[in-house]
Amino acid sequence: MDVIRIAEIRDTPLSVDEVFAAVGDPAAGGIDLFVGTVRDADGGRPVTALEYSAHPSAATELRRVMEKIAADRPVLAMAAVHRVGRLEIGDLAVVVAVACPHRAEAFAACRRLIDDLKHEVPIWKLQHFTDGDADWVGAC
């Protein structure tokens, strides 16, 4: 079975339960889960909402990032989903999980997964502020 159980970009609400269930493995001694949510401020400025956009290659790039991590670490299972579209404060923006034989390996692999996703997968966010201004984050 492929260790990459989910690698998707979605325009619908995300489920922590779905991602957690996807990485279940009887050999796993540790499962690390990261949930990124929309916060109400950034850089000291109040945020009202976010809009995520993704390049058409984003899901392919996400899978590539996950394959690279799985090749370097003792990963038993991985899952990652990132939302696109308009998100309100408190909405789930990204959910990733990694199962490994031991907890330290799971922590390290999950940290690398979310960090590499943020740096390598072409997803951009437009932050809307209470003063009516908006700023792109992650756009070149």
MDTraj code that builds the backbone (N, CA, C; nanometers):
import mdtraj as md
import numpy as np

residues = "MET ASP VAL ILE ARG ILE ALA GLU ILE ARG ASP THR PRO LEU SER VAL ASP GLU VAL PHE ALA ALA VAL GLY ASP PRO ALA ALA GLY GLY ILE ASP LEU PHE VAL GLY THR VAL ARG ASP ALA ASP GLY GLY ARG PRO VAL THR ALA LEU GLU TYR SER ALA HIS PRO SER ALA ALA THR GLU LEU ARG ARG VAL MET GLU LYS ILE ALA ALA ASP ARG PRO VAL LEU ALA MET ALA ALA VAL HIS ARG VAL GLY ARG LEU GLU ILE GLY ASP LEU ALA VAL VAL VAL ALA VAL ALA CYS PRO HIS ARG ALA GLU ALA PHE ALA ALA CYS ARG ARG LEU ILE ASP ASP LEU LYS HIS GLU VAL PRO ILE TRP LYS LEU GLN HIS PHE THR ASP GLY ASP ALA ASP TRP VAL GLY ALA CYS".split()
xyz = np.array([
    [0.0852, -0.1181, 0.0000],
    [0.0000, 0.0000, 0.0000],
    [0.0896, 0.1242, 0.0000],
    [0.0508, 0.2226, -0.0764],
    [0.1221, 0.3495, -0.0852],
    [0.1193, 0.4197, 0.0503],
    [0.2327, 0.4737, 0.0945],
    [0.2344, 0.5437, 0.2226],
    [0.1607, 0.6769, 0.2154],
    [0.1456, 0.7309, 0.0955],
    [0.0720, 0.8566, 0.0802],
    [-0.0748, 0.8221, 0.0621],
    [-0.1510, 0.8457, 0.1662],
    [-0.2921, 0.8060, 0.1669],
    [-0.3833, 0.9162, 0.1126],
    [-0.3492, 1.0418, 0.1380],
    [-0.4244, 1.1570, 0.0862],
    [-0.3236, 1.2664, 0.0546],
    [-0.3360, 1.3255, -0.0643],
    [-0.2553, 1.4418, -0.1037],
    [-0.3457, 1.5263, -0.1926],
    [-0.4237, 1.6160, -0.1301],
    [-0.5275, 1.6867, -0.2055],
    [-0.5367, 1.8341, -0.1701],
    [-0.5825, 1.9086, -0.2692],
    [-0.6197, 2.0485, -0.2538],
    [-0.7711, 2.0500, -0.2715],
    [-0.8439, 2.1077, -0.1757],
    [-0.9911, 2.1017, -0.1773],
    [-1.0525, 2.2390, -0.1575],
    [-1.1726, 2.2543, -0.2124],
    [-1.2490, 2.3775, -0.1909],
    [-1.3656, 2.3552, -0.0957],
    [-1.3584, 2.2458, -0.0215],
    [-1.4625, 2.2122, 0.0759],
    [-1.3995, 2.2027, 0.2158],
    [-1.4794, 2.2119, 0.3214],
    [-1.4244, 2.2040, 0.4574],
    [-1.3426, 2.0763, 0.4803],
    [-1.2372, 2.0899, 0.5602],
    [-1.1467, 1.9796, 0.5889],
    [-1.1890, 1.9067, 0.7155],
    [-1.1472, 1.7811, 0.7251],
    [-1.1813, 1.6980, 0.8401],
    [-1.0552, 1.6426, 0.9059],
    [-1.0350, 1.6778, 1.0318],
    [-0.9246, 1.6221, 1.1092],
    [-0.9432, 1.4715, 1.1217],
    [-1.0651, 1.4273, 1.1469],
    [-1.0926, 1.2841, 1.1624],
    [-1.0549, 1.2054, 1.0371],
    [-1.0856, 1.2586, 0.9198],
    [-1.0524, 1.1898, 0.7945],
    [-0.9019, 1.1728, 0.7800],
    [-0.8274, 1.2788, 0.8055],
    [-0.6815, 1.2735, 0.7899],
    [-0.6201, 1.1800, 0.8932],
    [-0.6652, 1.1895, 1.0168],
    [-0.6149, 1.1009, 1.1215],
    [-0.6428, 0.9547, 1.0871],
    [-0.7638, 0.9242, 1.0447],
    [-0.7996, 0.7863, 1.0097],
    [-0.7172, 0.7349, 0.8925],
    [-0.6839, 0.8215, 0.7997],
    [-0.6098, 0.7810, 0.6804],
    [-0.4700, 0.7296, 0.7124],
    [-0.4099, 0.7783, 0.8218],
    [-0.2730, 0.7373, 0.8526],
    [-0.2657, 0.6252, 0.9563],
    [-0.3793, 0.5721, 0.9954],
    [-0.3789, 0.4619, 1.0912],
    [-0.2996, 0.3439, 1.0378],
    [-0.2135, 0.2878, 1.1212],
    [-0.1302, 0.1748, 1.0810],
    [-0.0928, 0.0973, 1.2069],
    [-0.1103, -0.0351, 1.2073],
    [-0.0802, -0.1125, 1.3275],
    [0.0671, -0.1087, 1.3682],
    [0.1567, -0.0723, 1.2781],
    [0.2997, -0.0642, 1.3103],
    [0.3395, 0.0726, 1.3643],
    [0.2458, 0.1658, 1.3662],
    [0.2759, 0.3017, 1.4099],
    [0.2830, 0.3114, 1.5620],
    [0.3953, 0.3606, 1.6093],
    [0.4081, 0.3899, 1.7516],
    [0.3818, 0.5366, 1.7790],
    [0.3768, 0.6161, 1.6700],
    [0.3491, 0.7579, 1.6835],
    [0.2816, 0.8127, 1.5599],
    [0.1785, 0.8922, 1.5830],
    [0.1114, 0.9656, 1.4763],
    [0.1140, 1.1116, 1.5168],
    [0.1697, 1.1935, 1.4303],
    [0.1720, 1.3367, 1.4575],
    [0.0764, 1.4037, 1.3604],
    [-0.0025, 1.4967, 1.4116],
    [-0.1062, 1.5644, 1.3346],
    [-0.0891, 1.7145, 1.3529],
    [-0.0924, 1.7880, 1.2424],
    [-0.0878, 1.9331, 1.2492],
    [-0.2119, 1.9886, 1.1813],
    [-0.2758, 2.0853, 1.2475],
    [-0.3945, 2.1505, 1.1938],
    [-0.3668, 2.3005, 1.1896],
    [-0.3705, 2.3574, 1.0702],
    [-0.3546, 2.5013, 1.0546],
    [-0.4910, 2.5660, 1.0414],
    [-0.5157, 2.6676, 1.1235],
    [-0.6450, 2.7357, 1.1242],
    [-0.6288, 2.8830, 1.0869],
    [-0.7374, 2.9446, 1.0482],
    [-0.7373, 3.0871, 1.0153],
    [-0.7444, 3.1657, 1.1452],
    [-0.6416, 3.2460, 1.1690],
    [-0.6377, 3.3263, 1.2917],
    [-0.6937, 3.4655, 1.2656],
    [-0.7212, 3.5364, 1.3729],
    [-0.7870, 3.6665, 1.3613],
    [-0.6924, 3.7854, 1.3497],
    [-0.5626, 3.7601, 1.3415],
    [-0.4660, 3.8701, 1.3286],
    [-0.3385, 3.8189, 1.2639],
    [-0.2674, 3.9081, 1.1987],
    [-0.1364, 3.8766, 1.1423],
    [-0.0515, 4.0027, 1.1455],
    [0.0666, 3.9905, 1.2039],
    [0.1543, 4.1054, 1.2123],
    [0.0950, 4.2218, 1.2894],
    [0.0101, 4.1902, 1.3874],
    [-0.0523, 4.2943, 1.4671],
    [-0.1736, 4.3587, 1.4027],
    [-0.2122, 4.3112, 1.2861],
    [-0.3291, 4.3665, 1.2160],
    [-0.4454, 4.2689, 1.2242],
    [-0.5650, 4.3161, 1.2575],
    [-0.6818, 4.2272, 1.2642],
    [-0.7234, 4.1770, 1.1255],
    [-0.7434, 4.0467, 1.1164],
    [-0.7815, 3.9798, 0.9921],
    [-0.9298, 3.9436, 0.9989],
    [-1.0009, 3.9605, 0.8869],
    [-1.1421, 3.9220, 0.8817],
    [-1.1638, 3.7893, 0.8108],
    [-1.0789, 3.7573, 0.7128],
    [-1.0930, 3.6333, 0.6367],
    [-0.9684, 3.6137, 0.5514],
    [-0.9548, 3.4932, 0.4961],
    [-0.8478, 3.4607, 0.4020],
    [-0.9082, 3.4014, 0.2770],
    [-0.8380, 3.4174, 0.1670],
    [-0.8725, 3.3478, 0.0430],
    [-0.7480, 3.2770, -0.0054],
    [-0.7565, 3.1445, -0.0178],
    [-0.6446, 3.0661, -0.0685],
    [-0.6664, 3.0354, -0.2156],
    [-0.5579, 3.0477, -0.2922],
    [-0.5567, 3.0104, -0.4337],
    [-0.4418, 2.9129, -0.4542],
    [-0.4571, 2.8236, -0.5495],
    [-0.3525, 2.7253, -0.5777],
    [-0.3302, 2.7146, -0.7277],
    [-0.2070, 2.6949, -0.7640],
    [-0.1715, 2.6667, -0.9036],
    [-0.2281, 2.5290, -0.9387],
    [-0.2636, 2.5046, -1.0649],
    [-0.3152, 2.3721, -1.1028],
    [-0.2205, 2.2564, -1.0694],
    [-0.0921, 2.2846, -1.0545],
    [0.0055, 2.1804, -1.0215],
    [0.0177, 2.1546, -0.8717],
    [-0.0585, 2.2233, -0.7889],
    [-0.0397, 2.2165, -0.6439],
    [-0.0528, 2.0741, -0.5885],
    [-0.1510, 1.9991, -0.6313],
    [-0.1673, 1.8626, -0.5786],
    [-0.0504, 1.7736, -0.6201],
    [-0.0020, 1.7905, -0.7414],
    [0.1138, 1.7153, -0.7886],
    [0.2372, 1.7523, -0.7076],
    [0.2545, 1.8801, -0.6817],
    [0.3683, 1.9260, -0.6019],
    [0.3585, 1.8780, -0.4575],
    [0.2386, 1.8748, -0.4039],
    [0.2186, 1.8237, -0.2689],
    [0.2617, 1.6778, -0.2618],
    [0.2205, 1.5990, -0.3580],
    [0.2593, 1.4570, -0.3621],
    [0.4118, 1.4439, -0.3735],
    [0.4751, 1.5282, -0.4555],
    [0.6208, 1.5246, -0.4718],
    [0.6901, 1.5517, -0.3379],
    [0.6430, 1.6530, -0.2656],
    [0.6982, 1.6856, -0.1338],
    [0.6833, 1.5654, -0.0403],
    [0.5671, 1.5044, -0.0414],
    [0.5418, 1.3906, 0.0470],
    [0.6291, 1.2702, 0.0105],
    [0.6470, 1.2458, -0.1197],
    [0.7327, 1.1353, -0.1639],
    [0.8765, 1.1557, -0.1185],
    [0.9240, 1.2802, -0.1256],
    [1.0603, 1.3120, -0.0832],
    [1.0784, 1.2836, 0.0664],
    [0.9812, 1.3224, 0.1466],
    [0.9888, 1.2982, 0.2908],
    [0.9823, 1.1481, 0.3204],
    [0.8930, 1.0785, 0.2539],
    [0.8793, 0.9341, 0.2753],
    [1.0062, 0.8588, 0.2365],
    [1.0793, 0.9105, 0.1382],
    [1.2044, 0.8468, 0.0968],
    [1.3167, 0.8690, 0.1981],
    [1.3075, 0.9766, 0.2756],
    [1.4130, 1.0135, 0.3708],
    [1.3859, 0.9698, 0.5140],
    [1.2636, 0.9338, 0.5456],
    [1.2243, 0.9059, 0.6837],
    [1.1508, 0.7716, 0.6905],
    [1.1424, 0.7114, 0.8093],
    [1.0713, 0.5831, 0.8237],
    [0.9193, 0.6029, 0.8340],
    [0.8611, 0.6572, 0.7297],
    [0.7183, 0.6894, 0.7280],
    [0.6372, 0.5649, 0.6924],
    [0.5353, 0.5397, 0.7723],
    [0.4420, 0.4304, 0.7437],
    [0.3215, 0.4806, 0.6639],
    [0.2774, 0.6031, 0.6947],
    [0.1609, 0.6606, 0.6263],
    [0.1648, 0.8124, 0.6408],
    [0.1136, 0.8805, 0.5375],
    [0.1057, 1.0268, 0.5384],
    [-0.0255, 1.0688, 0.4739],
    [-0.0756, 1.1831, 0.5193],
    [-0.1950, 1.2420, 0.4579],
    [-0.1836, 1.3931, 0.4712],
    [-0.2276, 1.4629, 0.3667],
    [-0.2258, 1.6094, 0.3710],
    [-0.3366, 1.6633, 0.2822],
    [-0.4091, 1.7613, 0.3353],
    [-0.5110, 1.8318, 0.2575],
    [-0.4977, 1.9811, 0.2866],
    [-0.5122, 2.0602, 0.1822],
    [-0.5084, 2.2059, 0.1973],
    [-0.6327, 2.2615, 0.1308],
    [-0.6920, 2.3563, 0.1944],
    [-0.8158, 2.4163, 0.1443],
    [-0.7855, 2.5373, 0.0571],
    [-0.8680, 2.5594, -0.0425],
    [-0.8650, 2.6805, -0.1235],
    [-1.0024, 2.7450, -0.1179],
    [-1.0070, 2.8718, -0.1582],
    [-1.1315, 2.9472, -0.1528],
    [-1.1314, 3.0381, -0.0316],
    [-1.2464, 3.0949, -0.0030],
    [-1.2595, 3.1877, 0.1099],
    [-1.2785, 3.1105, 0.2399],
    [-1.1987, 3.1471, 0.3400],
    [-1.2070, 3.0854, 0.4717],
    [-1.2284, 3.1937, 0.5756],
    [-1.3098, 3.1624, 0.6729],
    [-1.3405, 3.2546, 0.7813],
    [-1.2521, 3.2235, 0.9023],
    [-1.2503, 3.3131, 0.9990],
    [-1.1727, 3.2942, 1.1211],
    [-1.2145, 3.1613, 1.1861],
    [-1.1141, 3.0806, 1.2217],
    [-1.1393, 2.9512, 1.2846],
    [-1.1492, 2.8343, 1.1882],
    [-1.1684, 2.8617, 1.0590],
    [-1.1760, 2.7525, 0.9612],
    [-1.0427, 2.6794, 0.9519],
    [-1.0481, 2.5518, 0.9161],
    [-0.9274, 2.4725, 0.8951],
    [-0.8726, 2.5032, 0.7558],
    [-0.7458, 2.5413, 0.7500],
    [-0.6814, 2.5719, 0.6220],
    [-0.5991, 2.4542, 0.5706],
    [-0.5383, 2.3797, 0.6626],
    [-0.4536, 2.2666, 0.6244],
    [-0.4536, 2.1643, 0.7372],
    [-0.4527, 2.0378, 0.6985],
    [-0.4427, 1.9284, 0.7950],
    [-0.3433, 1.8281, 0.7380],
    [-0.2390, 1.7980, 0.8157],
    [-0.1406, 1.6982, 0.7741],
    [-0.1177, 1.6009, 0.8886],
    [-0.0853, 1.4771, 0.8534],
    [-0.0559, 1.3762, 0.9546],
    [0.0467, 1.2788, 0.9003],
    [0.1304, 1.2299, 0.9918],
    [0.2335, 1.1318, 0.9571],
    [0.2370, 1.0246, 1.0645],
    [0.2415, 0.8997, 1.0213],
    [0.2565, 0.7861, 1.1126],
    [0.3944, 0.7242, 1.0905],
    [0.4639, 0.6981, 1.2006],
    [0.5966, 0.6379, 1.1972],
    [0.6062, 0.5343, 1.3093],
    [0.7091, 0.4507, 1.3066],
    [0.7243, 0.3535, 1.4142],
    [0.7416, 0.4154, 1.5528],
    [0.8032, 0.5349, 1.5595],
    [0.8295, 0.5985, 1.6884],
    [0.7868, 0.7450, 1.6850],
    [0.7561, 0.8015, 1.8031],
    [0.7032, 0.9377, 1.8102],
    [0.8004, 1.0431, 1.7593],
    [0.9287, 1.0310, 1.7910],
    [1.0255, 1.1325, 1.7474],
    [1.0309, 1.1389, 1.5950],
    [1.0230, 1.0246, 1.5311],
    [1.0231, 1.0202, 1.3846],
    [0.8965, 1.0844, 1.3290],
    [0.7843, 1.0584, 1.3940],
    [0.6573, 1.1171, 1.3498],
    [0.6595, 1.2686, 1.3655],
    [0.7097, 1.3178, 1.4793],
    [0.7205, 1.4628, 1.5003],
    [0.8058, 1.5265, 1.3912],
    [0.9227, 1.4687, 1.3664],
    [1.0165, 1.5259, 1.2693],
    [0.9587, 1.5236, 1.1278],
    [0.8979, 1.4135, 1.0892],
    [0.8430, 1.4021, 0.9539],
    [0.7238, 1.4955, 0.9343],
    [0.6391, 1.5089, 1.0352],
    [0.5227, 1.5971, 1.0243],
    [0.5679, 1.7428, 1.0169],
    [0.6651, 1.7789, 1.0964],
    [0.7187, 1.9161, 1.0930],
    [0.7751, 1.9473, 0.9547],
    [0.8498, 1.8532, 0.9007],
    [0.9060, 1.8739, 0.7669],
    [0.7943, 1.8823, 0.6631],
    [0.6920, 1.8005, 0.6776],
    [0.5819, 1.8023, 0.5819],
    [0.5134, 1.9388, 0.5789],
    [0.4769, 1.9927, 0.6928],
    [0.4067, 2.1210, 0.6913],
    [0.5009, 2.2328, 0.6462],
    [0.6265, 2.2283, 0.6879],
    [0.7210, 2.3319, 0.6462],
    [0.7466, 2.3276, 0.4954],
    [0.7691, 2.2078, 0.4419],
    [0.7944, 2.1954, 0.2980],
    [0.6698, 2.2284, 0.2162],
    [0.5534, 2.1892, 0.2670],
    [0.4278, 2.2248, 0.1992],
    [0.4191, 2.3769, 0.1859],
    [0.4423, 2.4472, 0.2940],
    [0.4311, 2.5937, 0.2924],
    [0.5340, 2.6585, 0.1997],
    [0.6527, 2.5995, 0.1878],
    [0.7587, 2.6601, 0.1078],
    [0.7621, 2.6141, -0.0379],
    [0.7113, 2.4950, -0.0677],
    [0.7300, 2.4386, -0.2017],
    [0.6028, 2.4195, -0.2828],
    [0.4891, 2.4120, -0.2180],
    [0.3640, 2.3879, -0.2912],
    [0.3044, 2.5239, -0.3291],
    [0.2717, 2.5435, -0.4572],
    [0.2235, 2.6742, -0.5032],
    [0.0802, 2.7062, -0.4592],
    [0.0717, 2.7493, -0.3326],
    [-0.0551, 2.7925, -0.2728],
    [-0.0309, 2.9312, -0.2167],
    [-0.1225, 3.0225, -0.2438],
    [-0.1074, 3.1601, -0.1994],
    [-0.2308, 3.2024, -0.1216],
    [-0.2110, 3.2945, -0.0271],
    [-0.3275, 3.3425, 0.0476],
    [-0.3368, 3.4938, 0.0392],
    [-0.4608, 3.5379, 0.0296],
    [-0.4945, 3.6792, 0.0326],
    [-0.5607, 3.7049, 0.1672],
    [-0.4949, 3.7876, 0.2493],
    [-0.5490, 3.8210, 0.3806],
    [-0.6327, 3.9468, 0.3703],
    [-0.7528, 3.9413, 0.4267],
    [-0.8414, 4.0570, 0.4314],
    [-0.8379, 4.1135, 0.5734],
    [-0.8130, 4.2434, 0.5855],
    [-0.8016, 4.3089, 0.7144],
    [-0.9262, 4.3919, 0.7446],
    [-0.9456, 4.4215, 0.8722],
    [-1.0650, 4.4956, 0.9145],
    [-1.0697, 4.6364, 0.8574],
    [-0.9539, 4.6930, 0.8207],
    [-0.9525, 4.8282, 0.7642],
    [-0.9856, 4.8298, 0.6148],
    [-1.0182, 4.7129, 0.5582],
    [-1.0529, 4.7028, 0.4173],
    [-0.9354, 4.6721, 0.3258],
    [-0.8133, 4.6777, 0.3794],
    [-0.6938, 4.6463, 0.3029],
    [-0.6824, 4.4943, 0.2880],
    [-0.6025, 4.4506, 0.1897],
    [-0.5765, 4.3093, 0.1687],
    [-0.4317, 4.2926, 0.1217],
    [-0.3681, 4.1858, 0.1651],
    [-0.2289, 4.1566, 0.1278],
    [-0.2146, 4.0114, 0.0854],
    [-0.1390, 3.9890, -0.0229],
    [-0.1052, 3.8543, -0.0649],
    [0.0122, 3.8035, 0.0162],
    [0.0070, 3.6773, 0.0551],
    [0.1157, 3.6107, 0.1257],
    [0.1566, 3.4893, 0.0428],
    [0.2860, 3.4759, 0.0186],
    [0.3349, 3.3603, -0.0576],
    [0.3308, 3.3793, -0.2067],
    [0.2869, 3.4943, -0.2540],
    [0.2841, 3.5194, -0.3974],
    [0.4163, 3.5829, -0.4404],
    [0.4633, 3.5424, -0.5550],
    [0.5904, 3.5965, -0.6058],
    [0.5683, 3.7304, -0.6726],
])
top = md.Topology()
chain = top.add_chain()
for i, resn in enumerate(residues, 1):
    res = top.add_residue(resn, chain, resSeq=i)
    for name in ("N", "CA", "C"):
        top.add_atom(name, md.element.get_by_symbol(name[0]), res)
traj = md.Trajectory(xyz[None], top)
